[in-house]
Amino acid sequence: MVRRARIAVGSAFAVHGAVSGSFATRIPWLQDHLHAGPGGLGLALLAPAVGSIVAMPMAGRLTHRLGGRAVTRWLLALWSLMLAFPALAPNLPVLWVTLLVYGAVAGMCDVAMNAQGVVVEQRIGRSVMSGLHGMWSVGGLVGGAVGMLAAQARVDARIHLAAMAVVLLVVGGLTGRRLLDLRPDEGQAAPPRFVLPSRSVLVIGLVGFCAVFGEAATQDWCGVYLKQITGASPGVAAGSFTAFAFTMAAGRLCGDLVVRRVGVALTVRISGALAALGGVLVVFARTPLPAIAGFMLIGLGVAVVVPLVFAAAGNAGATPGEGVAGAATISYTSGFVAPSAIGGIAAAANLSVSFALVTVLSAAMMLGAGALVRRPQTAAAR
């Protein structure tokens, strides 16, 4: 039962990642189709983060009222369908509204999936969250690879994204039936709308903020960077996201093994160093190959940091749920900031200067690595 639920949750993560990966590869198409500049595109790419942050608290209440299986299945289906709509937007204001809804559904679905993952991990009795996040990256890799092929073949994004939406809707529907039907205990109160993080969770969340910033900036802007700075073809530009997603997936799938061998703090410091090195390569790249190598290093560097942030916050908070909620709020706020910050700096200077900020924040992860080390609790605290 639990093993099948773990497979189902992993499949849900993969579908969620495939939606994100498919959309990311067609951002350059959207920019050309709508004749958008870096500033306008950056403002539009801000909308998903706005929608996600506003809507995330609703997921907990929906799960409390309707049950985890139903909420996760319906949100995953709606998230898959939303993939088709951004390419249909006739102008930037409509795209902004569309991406606002797109992000709201994505955020609620993310919370519901992670709630499933936490319960599966508790019932199995060992860590599986890094692997589940790895399945998200695998899905992003598959979606990115299909998007790269579609871009290289110059397939209209409206056709490509609509077809992917249908395929992912079917896959998500088939796997969703095996999810756990999580329901609250009799008389259990609905979860609060907002949890103020403690000081320790705040520091942990700031490490997550740096990691998510690098991930969000690369996911949304790597294709545009390859096209504008290095003069890459549409297929190569789309392929930069695929390369980034590949190293993200590899890092997450191998993350638990690395942590067991070298420890949490050293893993985060190595991750920060790799991501910073990748940022330096991107900043100075003027041809596609070093830029793609830089994006791959950023992906490898940030891959395991977010799962470690959630694990550390779960141990540092008053309860695991409160700790993870506080760290997630801080970390995911970075997705709110990153797209517009990159676009705004690019409009004022260029994209190379924008990714200097990614480099600085990646290096900052090394400074906060010690905060992620799990402290043993006293008997009273337990």
C-alpha positions in Angstrom: 0.0 0.0 0.0 2.7 2.5 1.1 5.0 1.4 -1.7 2.3 2.0 -4.3 1.5 5.3 -2.8 5.2 6.3 -3.0 5.3 5.4 -6.7 2.1 7.4 -7.2 3.5 10.5 -5.4 6.7 10.2 -7.4 4.7 10.1 -10.6 2.7 13.2 -9.4 6.0 15.0 -8.8 7.2 14.0 -12.3 4.0 15.3 -14.0 4.3 18.5 -12.1 7.9 18.9 -13.2 7.0 18.0 -16.8 4.5 20.9 -17.0 7.1 23.3 -15.7 9.8 22.0 -18.1 7.5 22.1 -21.1 6.6 25.7 -20.4 10.1 26.9 -19.7 11.4 25.7 -23.1 8.8 27.9 -24.9 9.5 31.2 -23.1 11.7 32.4 -26.0 8.8 31.6 -28.4 6.4 33.6 -26.2 8.9 36.6 -26.2 9.1 36.6 -30.0 5.3 36.0 -30.4 4.4 38.9 -28.2 7.3 41.1 -29.2 8.2 41.5 -25.5 11.3 43.1 -24.1 13.3 41.8 -21.1 11.4 44.1 -18.7 8.0 43.2 -20.0 8.7 39.5 -20.1 10.2 39.7 -16.6 7.0 41.3 -15.3 4.9 38.6 -16.9 7.1 35.8 -15.4 6.6 37.4 -12.0 2.9 36.5 -12.2 3.2 32.7 -11.4 5.1 33.4 -8.2 2.5 36.0 -7.1 -0.3 33.5 -7.8 1.5 30.7 -6.1 2.3 32.6 -2.9 -1.3 33.9 -2.6 -2.9 30.5 -3.2 -0.6 28.2 -1.2 -2.5 28.6 2.1 -5.7 27.5 0.4 -4.3 24.0 -0.3 -4.0 23.1 3.3 -7.6 24.0 4.0 -8.8 22.2 0.8 -6.9 19.1 1.9 -8.4 19.4 5.4 -11.9 19.6 4.0 -11.9 17.3 0.9 -9.0 14.8 1.6 -5.5 14.6 0.2 -6.1 12.2 -2.7 -9.0 14.1 -4.2 -7.3 17.5 -3.9 -4.0 16.3 -5.3 -5.7 14.6 -8.3 -7.9 17.6 -9.2 -5.1 20.1 -8.8 -2.7 18.0 -10.8 -5.3 17.7 -13.6 -6.0 21.5 -13.6 -2.2 22.2 -13.5 -1.7 20.0 -16.6 -4.5 21.7 -18.4 -3.2 25.2 -17.6 -0.1 24.4 -19.6 -2.0 25.0 -22.9 -3.2 28.6 -22.0 -0.1 30.9 -21.8 0.7 30.3 -25.5 -2.8 31.5 -26.4 -2.4 34.9 -24.8 -2.6 37.7 -27.4 -0.7 40.3 -25.4 1.4 40.7 -22.3 -1.5 41.8 -20.0 -3.5 38.7 -20.8 -0.4 36.6 -20.4 0.1 38.1 -17.0 -3.4 37.2 -15.9 -3.0 33.7 -17.4 0.3 33.1 -15.6 -1.2 34.4 -12.3 -3.8 31.6 -12.4 -1.2 29.1 -13.7 1.0 29.9 -10.7 -1.9 29.7 -8.2 -2.7 26.2 -9.3 0.9 25.2 -9.4 1.5 26.4 -5.8 -1.6 24.6 -4.4 -0.6 21.4 -6.2 2.9 21.7 -4.9 1.7 21.9 -1.3 -0.7 18.9 -1.7 2.0 16.8 -3.3 4.5 17.5 -0.6 1.9 16.7 2.1 1.5 13.3 0.4 5.3 12.9 0.4 5.7 13.8 4.1 3.1 11.1 5.1 4.7 8.5 2.8 8.1 9.3 4.3 6.7 8.9 7.9 5.1 5.6 7.1 8.2 4.2 5.4 10.5 5.4 8.2 13.3 6.8 6.1 14.0 9.8 3.9 12.4 9.8 0.5 11.8 13.5 -0.1 15.0 14.1 -2.0 14.1 11.3 -4.4 10.6 12.7 -4.8 12.1 16.1 -5.7 14.4 14.2 -8.0 11.3 12.8 -9.8 10.1 16.4 -10.3 13.5 17.1 -12.0 13.2 14.0 -14.1 9.7 15.2 -15.2 11.2 18.6 -16.0 14.0 16.9 -18.0 11.5 14.9 -20.1 9.3 18.0 -20.6 12.3 20.1 -21.5 13.6 17.5 -24.0 10.3 17.3 -25.8 10.2 21.1 -25.8 13.7 21.3 -27.2 12.7 19.0 -30.1 9.6 21.0 -30.7 11.5 24.3 -30.7 14.2 22.9 -33.0 11.5 21.6 -35.4 9.8 25.1 -35.1 6.5 23.5 -34.0 4.1 26.2 -33.0 4.1 26.4 -29.2 0.3 26.5 -29.1 0.2 23.0 -30.7 3.1 21.7 -28.6 1.8 22.8 -25.2 -1.8 21.8 -25.9 -0.6 18.3 -26.9 1.6 18.0 -23.8 -1.3 19.2 -21.6 -3.5 16.3 -22.8 -0.7 13.7 -22.4 0.1 14.9 -18.8 -3.6 15.0 -17.9 -4.0 11.4 -18.8 -0.8 10.3 -17.0 -1.7 12.2 -13.8 -5.2 10.8 -13.8 -3.9 7.2 -14.0 -1.4 7.6 -11.2 -3.5 9.7 -8.9 -5.8 6.9 -8.0 -3.1 5.3 -5.9 -2.4 8.3 -3.7 -3.1 8.2 0.0 -6.5 9.5 1.1 -5.3 11.8 3.8 -8.1 13.1 6.1 -7.9 15.0 9.4 -8.7 13.3 12.7 -12.2 13.8 14.1 -12.5 17.4 15.5 -9.1 18.5 14.2 -9.0 22.2 13.5 -8.2 23.6 10.1 -4.6 24.7 9.6 -3.7 28.3 10.1 -3.4 30.6 7.2 0.1 31.8 8.1 2.9 30.7 10.4 5.5 33.2 11.5 8.9 31.4 11.3 11.2 31.2 14.3 14.7 32.7 14.1 16.3 29.3 13.3 13.8 28.6 10.6 14.3 32.1 9.2 18.0 31.4 8.7 17.3 28.0 7.1 14.7 29.6 4.9 17.2 32.2 3.7 19.5 29.4 2.4 16.5 28.1 0.6 15.8 31.6 -0.8 19.3 31.6 -2.4 18.8 28.2 -3.9 15.4 28.8 -5.3 16.6 32.2 -6.7 19.2 30.4 -8.8 16.7 27.7 -9.9 14.0 30.1 -10.8 16.3 32.5 -12.6 17.9 29.7 -14.7 14.6 28.0 -15.5 13.0 31.2 -16.8 15.9 32.9 -18.4 18.5 30.3 -19.6 16.8 30.0 -23.1 16.6 33.8 -23.5 20.2 34.1 -22.4 21.5 31.6 -24.9 19.5 33.4 -27.7 20.4 37.0 -26.9 23.9 36.8 -25.4 25.4 33.8 -27.3 23.4 33.9 -30.5 22.2 30.3 -30.1 19.6 28.8 -32.4 16.1 28.2 -31.0 16.8 24.5 -30.5 20.1 25.1 -28.7 18.5 27.8 -26.5 15.7 25.4 -25.5 18.3 22.7 -24.9 19.9 24.8 -22.2 17.0 24.2 -19.9 17.2 20.4 -20.7 20.8 20.4 -19.7 20.0 22.3 -16.5 17.1 19.9 -15.7 19.4 16.9 -16.2 21.9 18.0 -13.6 19.1 19.0 -11.2 17.6 15.5 -11.6 21.0 13.8 -11.2 21.9 15.8 -8.1 18.6 15.1 -6.4 18.5 11.4 -7.2 22.1 11.1 -5.7 21.7 13.6 -3.0 20.9 11.2 -0.1 24.0 9.2 -0.8 26.2 12.3 -0.8 24.7 13.6 2.5 25.3 10.2 4.1 29.0 10.2 3.1 30.0 13.8 3.8 27.3 15.3 6.0 24.7 18.1 5.5 27.0 21.1 6.0 29.7 20.0 3.6 27.1 19.0 1.0 25.6 22.5 1.1 29.0 24.2 0.9 30.0 22.1 -2.1 26.7 22.8 -3.7 27.1 26.6 -3.2 30.6 26.5 -4.7 29.4 24.5 -7.7 26.5 26.9 -8.3 28.7 30.0 -7.9 31.2 28.5 -10.4 28.4 27.9 -12.8 27.3 31.5 -12.4 30.8 32.8 -13.2 30.8 30.7 -16.4 27.4 32.1 -17.4 28.4 35.7 -16.7 31.5 35.5 -18.9 30.1 33.2 -21.6 29.7 34.6 -25.1 29.3 31.3 -26.9 26.6 28.6 -26.2 28.9 25.8 -24.8 30.3 27.6 -21.7 26.9 29.1 -21.0 25.2 25.7 -21.0 28.0 24.3 -18.9 27.4 27.1 -16.4 23.7 26.5 -16.3 24.4 22.8 -15.7 26.6 23.6 -12.7 24.0 25.9 -11.3 21.5 23.1 -11.6 23.8 20.6 -9.9 24.6 23.2 -7.2 21.1 24.0 -6.1 19.6 20.5 -6.7 19.8 19.0 -3.2 19.7 22.3 -1.1 15.9 22.8 -1.1 15.2 19.2 0.1 17.8 19.7 2.9 16.2 23.0 3.8 12.8 21.4 4.2 14.3 18.5 6.3 16.2 21.0 8.5 13.2 23.2 9.0 11.0 20.3 9.9 13.4 19.6 12.8 13.9 23.2 13.8 10.2 24.3 14.0 7.8 23.8 16.9 6.3 21.1 14.8 7.6 19.6 11.5 4.6 21.2 9.7 5.2 24.6 11.1 8.9 24.5 10.3 8.5 23.4 6.7 5.7 26.0 6.2 7.9 28.8 7.4 10.9 27.8 5.4 8.8 27.2 2.3 7.2 30.6 2.5 10.7 32.3 2.7 12.2 30.0 0.0 9.4 30.3 -2.5 9.3 34.0 -2.1 12.5 33.9 -4.1 10.4 32.6 -7.1 8.5 35.9 -6.7 11.6 38.0 -6.8 13.9 36.2 -9.3 12.1 36.5 -12.7 11.4 40.3 -12.3 14.9 41.0 -10.7 16.7 39.3 -13.6 14.5 41.0 -16.2 14.8 44.4 -14.5 18.6 44.2 -14.3 18.7 43.0 -17.9 16.6 46.0 -19.0 19.0 48.4 -17.2 22.2 46.6 -18.2 22.2 43.1 -19.8 21.5 39.5 -18.8 25.2 38.9 -18.0 25.0 41.4 -15.2 21.7 39.8 -14.1 23.4 36.5 -13.5 26.1 38.1 -11.4 23.4 38.3 -8.8 22.7 34.6 -9.1 26.5 34.0 -8.6 26.5 36.1 -5.4 23.5 34.4 -3.9 24.9 30.9 -4.8 28.1 31.8 -2.9 25.9 32.9 0.1 24.6 29.4 0.5 28.0 28.3 1.7 27.8 30.8 4.6 24.5 29.4 5.9 25.4 25.7 5.5 25.8 25.2 9.2 22.2 26.2 9.9 21.0 23.1 8.1 22.7 20.6 10.4 20.1 18.8 12.4 20.5 19.4 16.1 19.6 16.5 18.4 16.4 17.3 20.4 16.1 16.8 24.1 13.6 14.3 25.4 11.3 17.1 26.6 11.4 18.7 23.1 10.6 15.4 21.4 
